[in-house]
Amino acid sequence: MFLRRILPVLGVALVALSGCAVPSTTTGSDSSGSAQIIPELAPGQKVSIRWESYNLASAGIFGKTANDLVAEFERMHPNIDVEAVPPQGGVGEIVQSVQRQVVAGNPPDVSQLTFAGLRYAASDLGARPIDDLVGEDAVQQQLNSGPHPYNPRAATLGDVNGKTYGVPYVFSTPMLFYNADLFRKAGLDPNKPPKNWDEVRAAAQAIGALPNTNGASIACLDPPQDGEWCLQGIIRSNGGRVLSEDAKNITWADPQSTQAITMLQQLAQSGPRSMPNITGTDGQDSFLRGETGMLLTSSALQNTILKSSAGKWEARAAALPGFGDTPAVPTNSGSALFILSEDPAKQRAAWELIKFLTSAESQTTITENIGYVPLRSSLVEDPAHLKGFADAHPGFVLPNIAQLNRLEPWVSYPGPNYQQIRTGFARAVEDVVFHGADPQATLSAAQTAGQALMPKK
């Protein structure tokens, strides 16, 4: 992979931000010290807000869908003007973009941030506890009321210390997409996709032996594609963790974690084309061209895969492989929506936007257009929403929903050095998987270095 060429270091921005006073996380308090709920907008009150979304930095259907949703929101709320902007620096720099604007004193009013930065958004970026702004009842009503409540596994993913800082917006689970035609050519049964990593390795060897064909590509191993969320799922599926449950200790070198990374090394070493050392983008493109047998990546890619393969080769999908007979433990990718504004009117307008973007109607649009898993799972049973889409693509949608039901959260590291910690882990995994480094020694050294960057106990 090309980690060596792209190392996301926050550097000066982190130092500057850690030295700044973080704005209060409430809009005020009454005489008892309780947070005051922000007032509703007056009839006809005009408000302008800025929404920063990394989907807007993506070409094609990602950006178009986000812009279309904003246009529909403004049609329904003519008093609220939304300036929808991509992050400064591109899709992979959303947190850095917000950091720079916080330091400059002009953060976006509402931002789409990945779950990797959840703890940091709450502790250092000035994200407001939405429970305090609009009331816990209002938040729970948005998440849990109506015929299509949030899946319980998804509803609390934006919580920190019992408060909702981010409302889960779009995310996916890791899916093993595969080329049924290449399975047949390699003498494999496409009706029996790999269920565990031993079967993945055997299939990758067989497919990689075909002329001009790669066995597998795993986006989890590509830092520029932010694949760590998926890598965490592989580790959890073997009983390991990347962080202790009390969020105080890094656990990359624990036996179960090391065994999971060792398995990936064995996959890469099982044949010259079983899992070649190429970038995630190149691996994805190779799969879309029909030249790679398996691609483990975000389920959000499903619509792109369906369109690219139509009439050329048969695309199918399976769940994240496990270890042995033990079911896998998928983790989520994706993002939540955070309110960063200090202005009560803008905060209220931002909440109205968040309610719209996380509604059943918006989630239907997002899943149909892009392929993200619907966080309101029952939408796939409703003919007015996603039943038709699910019925047309049962092999893609239903495994994704099934994984959502046993999902565990994408773990975020605490403290201002969280990104450097993630980078150190990615470098160690790359050294093990693709450069043959000793798993135990490499992960132990990385763990020691990462622990030194953690907040002091």
C-alpha positions in Angstrom: 0.0 0.0 0.0 1.2 3.6 -0.2 1.3 4.5 3.5 4.9 5.6 3.0 3.8 8.3 0.6 0.8 9.6 2.6 1.2 10.0 6.3 -1.6 12.1 7.8 0.1 14.2 10.5 -1.8 17.0 12.1 1.3 18.7 13.4 1.0 22.5 14.0 -2.8 22.5 13.8 -3.0 20.0 16.7 -0.6 21.9 18.8 -2.3 25.2 18.1 -5.7 23.7 18.8 -4.7 22.0 22.0 -3.6 25.4 23.3 -6.8 27.1 22.4 -9.7 27.5 24.8 -12.4 25.1 23.7 -15.8 26.8 23.5 -18.4 25.9 26.1 -20.4 22.8 25.2 -23.7 24.4 26.1 -25.5 27.6 25.1 -25.9 28.7 28.7 -27.4 27.5 31.9 -30.1 28.4 34.4 -29.5 29.2 38.0 -29.2 25.5 38.9 -26.5 25.0 36.3 -28.6 22.9 34.0 -28.2 23.4 30.2 -30.8 25.6 28.6 -32.6 24.2 25.5 -32.1 26.5 22.5 -35.3 28.3 21.4 -37.3 27.3 18.3 -36.9 29.6 15.3 -39.5 32.3 15.0 -41.9 32.0 12.1 -40.1 33.3 9.0 -36.8 33.9 10.9 -34.0 33.8 8.3 -30.9 31.8 9.2 -27.9 30.8 7.2 -25.7 27.9 8.2 -22.6 26.2 6.7 -22.6 22.4 6.5 -19.2 20.8 5.8 -19.5 17.2 4.4 -16.9 14.9 3.1 -19.4 13.4 0.7 -19.4 16.7 -1.1 -15.7 16.2 -1.9 -16.4 13.0 -3.8 -17.2 12.9 -7.5 -20.3 11.4 -8.9 -23.3 10.1 -7.0 -21.9 10.9 -3.5 -21.7 14.6 -4.0 -24.8 14.8 -6.2 -26.9 13.0 -3.6 -25.7 15.3 -0.8 -26.4 18.4 -2.9 -29.9 17.1 -3.9 -30.7 16.5 -0.3 -29.7 20.1 0.6 -31.9 21.5 -2.2 -34.9 19.5 -0.9 -34.3 20.7 2.6 -34.2 24.3 1.5 -37.4 23.8 -0.4 -39.0 22.5 2.8 -37.4 25.2 5.0 -37.3 28.4 2.9 -36.2 30.4 5.9 -32.9 28.3 6.3 -30.1 28.8 3.8 -27.5 26.0 3.8 -24.1 26.6 2.3 -22.9 23.0 1.7 -19.1 22.8 1.3 -16.5 20.0 1.1 -13.7 19.9 3.6 -10.7 22.1 2.9 -8.0 19.8 1.6 -10.2 17.0 0.3 -12.3 14.0 1.4 -9.5 12.6 3.6 -9.0 15.7 5.7 -12.3 16.5 7.2 -11.1 16.7 10.8 -8.0 18.7 9.9 -10.3 21.0 7.9 -12.5 21.6 11.0 -9.4 22.0 13.2 -8.1 24.8 11.1 -11.4 26.6 11.1 -11.8 26.2 14.9 -8.3 27.7 15.3 -9.4 30.6 13.0 -12.6 31.1 15.0 -14.9 30.2 12.2 -15.9 26.5 12.3 -18.7 25.1 10.2 -22.1 25.2 12.0 -22.7 21.5 11.4 -20.1 19.0 10.2 -20.0 15.4 9.0 -17.1 13.8 10.9 -16.0 10.1 10.9 -16.4 8.0 14.0 -12.6 7.8 14.2 -12.6 11.4 15.4 -15.7 11.0 17.7 -13.8 11.4 21.0 -11.7 14.2 19.7 -14.7 16.1 18.3 -16.3 16.0 21.8 -13.1 16.8 23.8 -11.2 19.3 21.5 -13.2 20.5 18.5 -16.0 22.0 20.5 -18.9 19.8 19.3 -22.0 20.5 21.4 -23.8 17.8 23.2 -27.0 17.7 21.2 -28.9 16.4 24.2 -28.2 19.7 25.9 -29.1 21.8 22.9 -32.5 20.4 22.0 -33.2 18.1 24.9 -32.7 14.4 25.3 -36.4 13.7 24.6 -36.1 15.4 21.2 -33.0 13.4 20.3 -34.6 10.1 21.3 -37.7 11.0 19.4 -35.7 11.6 16.3 -33.8 8.3 16.7 -36.5 6.0 18.0 -40.0 7.2 17.2 -42.2 6.5 14.2 -42.5 3.3 12.1 -38.8 3.2 11.2 -36.6 3.7 14.3 -32.9 3.6 14.2 -31.4 0.1 14.5 -30.4 -0.1 18.3 -26.8 -0.9 17.3 -26.6 2.3 15.3 -28.5 4.7 17.5 -25.8 5.3 20.1 -22.7 5.3 17.9 -22.4 9.1 18.2 -22.5 9.0 22.0 -19.6 10.0 24.4 -20.0 9.5 28.1 -23.7 9.0 27.9 -24.4 12.1 25.8 -25.2 12.4 22.1 -22.5 14.5 20.4 -23.2 13.2 16.9 -26.3 11.8 15.2 -25.2 8.8 13.1 -25.7 9.8 9.5 -24.1 7.5 6.8 -22.1 4.4 7.3 -21.5 0.9 6.0 -20.4 -2.5 7.1 -17.5 -4.5 5.6 -18.7 -6.7 2.7 -16.8 -9.3 0.8 -17.7 -8.6 -2.8 -16.7 -11.3 -5.3 -16.6 -12.1 -9.0 -18.7 -15.2 -9.6 -17.2 -15.7 -13.1 -13.7 -15.9 -11.7 -14.8 -18.3 -9.0 -16.1 -20.6 -11.7 -12.9 -20.3 -13.8 -10.9 -21.2 -10.7 -13.0 -24.3 -10.0 -14.8 -22.7 -7.0 -18.5 -22.7 -6.3 -19.8 -19.1 -6.4 -22.8 -20.3 -4.4 -20.5 -21.0 -1.5 -18.5 -17.8 -0.9 -15.8 -17.9 1.8 -17.1 -17.8 5.4 -13.8 -17.7 7.2 -10.3 -16.5 6.5 -8.9 -20.0 5.7 -11.5 -20.2 2.9 -10.6 -16.7 1.7 -6.9 -17.7 1.5 -7.7 -20.9 -0.4 -10.0 -19.0 -2.9 -7.4 -16.2 -3.3 -4.7 -18.8 -4.2 -6.9 -20.5 -6.7 -8.0 -17.3 -8.4 -4.6 -15.8 -8.3 -3.3 -18.7 -10.3 -5.4 -17.7 -13.2 -3.6 -15.6 -15.9 -3.5 -11.9 -15.3 -5.8 -12.2 -12.2 -5.5 -11.2 -8.6 -7.0 -13.3 -5.9 -8.1 -10.6 -3.4 -7.8 -7.0 -2.4 -8.6 -5.8 1.1 -9.4 -2.1 1.5 -9.0 -2.4 5.3 -5.2 -2.3 4.7 -5.1 1.1 2.9 -4.7 4.1 5.2 -5.6 6.7 2.5 -9.0 4.9 2.2 -9.3 5.1 6.0 -9.6 1.3 6.1 -8.8 1.0 9.8 -12.5 0.8 10.7 -12.7 -2.5 8.7 -9.4 -3.8 10.1 -10.9 -3.4 13.6 -13.7 -5.7 12.6 -11.2 -8.4 11.5 -9.4 -8.1 14.8 -12.6 -8.2 16.8 -13.8 -11.3 14.9 -10.8 -13.1 16.3 -11.6 -11.9 19.8 -9.0 -9.1 19.8 -9.2 -5.4 20.4 -7.3 -2.3 19.4 -8.1 -0.4 22.6 -9.0 -1.7 26.1 -12.7 -1.3 27.1 -11.8 1.5 29.5 -10.1 3.3 26.6 -6.8 3.6 28.5 -4.6 1.1 26.9 -3.7 0.1 23.3 -3.9 -3.6 22.8 -2.5 -4.2 19.3 0.0 -6.8 20.6 -2.5 -8.9 22.5 -2.5 -12.5 21.3 -5.9 -12.4 19.5 -5.0 -9.1 17.8 -1.6 -10.4 16.7 -3.1 -13.6 15.4 -5.6 -11.6 13.2 -2.8 -9.6 11.6 -0.7 -12.7 11.2 -3.6 -14.3 9.2 -3.5 -11.3 6.8 0.3 -11.8 6.4 -0.3 -15.5 5.6 -2.9 -14.5 3.0 -0.4 -12.1 1.3 2.3 -14.7 1.3 0.1 -17.6 0.0 0.9 -16.8 -3.6 2.4 -14.0 -5.8 -1.0 -12.9 -6.9 -3.1 -14.0 -3.9 -3.2 -10.5 -2.4 -0.5 -8.3 -4.1 0.8 -5.2 -2.4 -1.1 -2.5 -4.4 -2.9 0.6 -3.3 -6.5 0.4 -2.3 -7.6 2.5 -5.2 -5.8 0.2 -7.7 -7.2 -2.9 -6.0 -10.7 -1.4 -6.3 -10.3 -0.5 -9.9 -8.9 -4.0 -10.7 -12.0 -5.5 -9.1 -14.4 -3.2 -11.0 -12.7 -4.3 -14.3 -13.3 -7.9 -13.4 -9.6 -8.7 -12.8 -9.7 -9.4 -9.1 -11.7 -12.2 -7.5 -12.6 -10.7 -4.1 -12.7 -7.2 -2.6 -13.3 -6.6 1.1 -14.5 -3.0 1.4 -17.3 -0.8 2.4 -20.8 -1.8 1.5 -21.2 1.8 0.2 -19.5 0.6 -2.9 -22.2 -1.8 -3.8 -24.0 0.4 -6.3 -20.7 1.3 -8.1 -20.0 -2.4 -8.3 -23.4 -3.2 -9.7 -23.1 -0.6 -12.4 -19.5 -1.5 -13.3 -20.2 -5.2 -13.6 -23.6 -5.0 -15.4 -23.4 -7.0 -18.6 -19.7 -7.8 -18.1 -19.3 -10.1 -15.2 -21.4 -11.4 -12.3 -21.0 -9.5 -9.0 -22.0 -11.0 -5.7 -21.6 -10.2 -2.1 -21.0 -12.0 1.2 -20.6 -11.0 4.8 -17.3 -10.3 6.5 -15.4 -13.6 7.0 -14.9 -14.9 10.5 -12.3 -17.2 12.1 -13.1 -20.9 12.0 -16.8 -21.4 12.8 -17.1 -18.3 14.9 -19.3 -15.6 13.3 -17.5 -12.4 12.3 -17.9 -9.2 14.4 -18.4 -6.4 11.8 -17.5 -2.8 12.7 -19.0 0.3 11.0 -17.4 2.9 8.8 -18.9 6.3 8.3 -19.9 9.3 10.1 -22.2 11.3 12.3 -23.4 14.9 12.2 -22.1 17.3 14.8 -23.2 20.8 15.8 -20.3 23.2 16.2 -21.9 26.6 16.1 -22.2 28.8 19.2 -25.1 30.8 17.9 -28.5 29.5 19.2 -30.4 30.3 16.0 -27.8 28.5 13.9 -27.8 25.6 16.3 -31.5 25.2 15.9 -31.2 25.5 12.1 -28.4 22.9 12.2 -30.7 20.5 14.2 -33.4 20.9 11.6 -30.9 20.0 8.9 -29.8 17.0 11.0 -33.4 15.8 11.5 -34.0 16.0 7.7 -30.7 14.3 6.7 -31.4 11.4 9.1 -35.1 11.0 8.3 -36.5 7.8 6.8 -37.0 9.7 3.5 -33.4 10.9 3.3 -32.0 7.5 4.3 -34.1 5.9 1.5 -32.5 8.3 -1.0 -29.0 7.7 0.3 -29.3 3.9 0.2 -30.8 3.8 -3.2 -28.4 6.2 -4.7 -25.1 5.3 -3.0 -25.5 2.0 -1.2 -24.9 2.9 2.5 -26.7 0.6 4.9 -30.0 2.1 6.1 -29.7 2.9 9.8 -33.4 2.6 10.0 -33.4 -1.1 9.2 -37.1 -1.7 8.8 -37.1 0.6 5.7 -36.2 -2.5 3.7 -39.6 -4.0 4.6 -41.6 -0.9 3.6 -42.8 -0.7 -0.1 -42.9 3.1 0.2 -39.2 3.1 1.0 -36.6 0.4 0.4 -38.4 -2.9 -0.1 -38.3 -2.6 -3.9 -34.5 -1.9 -3.8 -33.9 -4.7 -1.3 -36.0 -7.2 -3.4 -34.0 -6.2 -6.5 -30.6 -6.7 -4.8 -31.2 -9.2 -2.0 -27.7 -10.6 -2.1 -26.3 -7.2 -1.4 -28.8 -5.5 0.9 -29.8 -8.3 3.2 -26.3 -9.4 4.3 -25.5 -5.8 5.1 -28.6 -5.5 7.3 -27.8 -8.8 9.0 -24.3 -7.5 9.9 -25.8 -4.3 11.3 -27.7 -6.4 13.8 -24.4 -7.7 15.3 -22.3 -4.5 14.8 -19.7 -3.3 17.2 -18.6 0.4 17.1 -15.5 1.7 15.2 -13.3 2.5 18.1 -11.8 6.0 18.3 -8.7 6.7 20.3 -8.8 9.4 23.0 -6.8 12.6 23.0 -5.4 15.0 20.5 -2.9 12.5 19.2 -5.5 10.0 18.0 -4.5 10.4 14.3 -0.9 9.8 14.9 -1.8 6.7 16.9 -3.8 5.4 14.0 -1.0 6.1 11.5 1.5 4.2 13.7 -0.8 1.2 13.7 -1.3 1.3 10.0 2.4 1.5 9.4 3.0 -1.6 11.6 0.2 -3.6 9.9 1.7 -2.8 6.5 5.1 -3.9 7.6 3.8 -7.2 8.9 1.3 -8.0 6.0 3.3 -6.8 3.0 6.9 -6.7 4.1 7.2 -9.8 6.2 8.0 -8.2 9.5 7.6 -10.3 12.6 4.0 -9.8 13.8 4.6 -9.9 17.6 7.8 -7.8 17.6 6.4 -5.2 15.2 3.0 -4.8 16.9 4.6 -4.7 20.3 6.9 -1.9 19.3 4.1 0.0 17.7 1.9 -0.5 20.7 4.6 1.0 23.0 5.0 4.0 20.7 1.2 4.5 20.4 0.7 4.2 24.2 3.2 7.0 24.7 0.8 9.3 22.6 -2.2 8.4 24.7 -3.6 10.8 27.4 -1.9 10.2 30.7 -3.9 8.0 33.1 
